């Protein structure tokens, strides 16, 4: 089962921490995935698990060095002229990480805009 939500703004919770808490309850406890339609992000238990591994201070500061490094590694792997092109298996394995990083920055960005 999946719930469709247009944007991060429509997720339950006022702060990034409460939004993450409500996502955890919906996705992990109730087993209902969330699809953010505007950004085409599918929030699954794997994505929430990656987000929950972030330090609470990352949410407060609006940045996560670990997620930036992971995204950079994926980008380098996909675009480097010295490496073989990223395989579909590699892309599939890193898809949850990319979704988690995108969702993280949407949540903290939306909080900063308000």
Rosetta blueprint (number, residue, H / E / L):
1 X L
2 X E
3 X E
4 X E
5 X E
6 X L
7 X L
8 X H
9 X H
10 X H
11 X L
12 X L
13 X L
14 X L
15 X L
16 X H
17 X H
18 X H
19 X H
20 X H
21 X H
22 X H
23 X H
24 X H
25 X H
26 X H
27 X H
28 X H
29 X H
30 X L
31 X L
32 X L
33 X E
34 X E
35 X E
36 X E
37 X L
38 X L
39 X L
40 X L
41 X E
42 X E
43 X E
44 X L
45 X H
46 X H
47 X H
48 X H
49 X H
50 X H
51 X H
52 X H
53 X L
54 X L
55 X L
56 X H
57 X H
58 X H
59 X H
60 X H
61 X H
62 X L
63 X L
64 X L
65 X H
66 X H
67 X H
68 X H
69 X H
70 X H
71 X H
72 X H
73 X H
74 X H
75 X H
76 X H
77 X H
78 X H
79 X H
80 X L
81 X L
82 X L
83 X L
84 X L
85 X L
86 X L
87 X L
88 X H
89 X H
90 X H
91 X H
92 X H
93 X H
94 X H
95 X H
96 X H
97 X H
98 X H
99 X H
100 X H
101 X H
102 X H
103 X H
104 X H
105 X H
106 X H
107 X H
108 X H
109 X H
110 X H
111 X H
112 X H
113 X H
114 X L
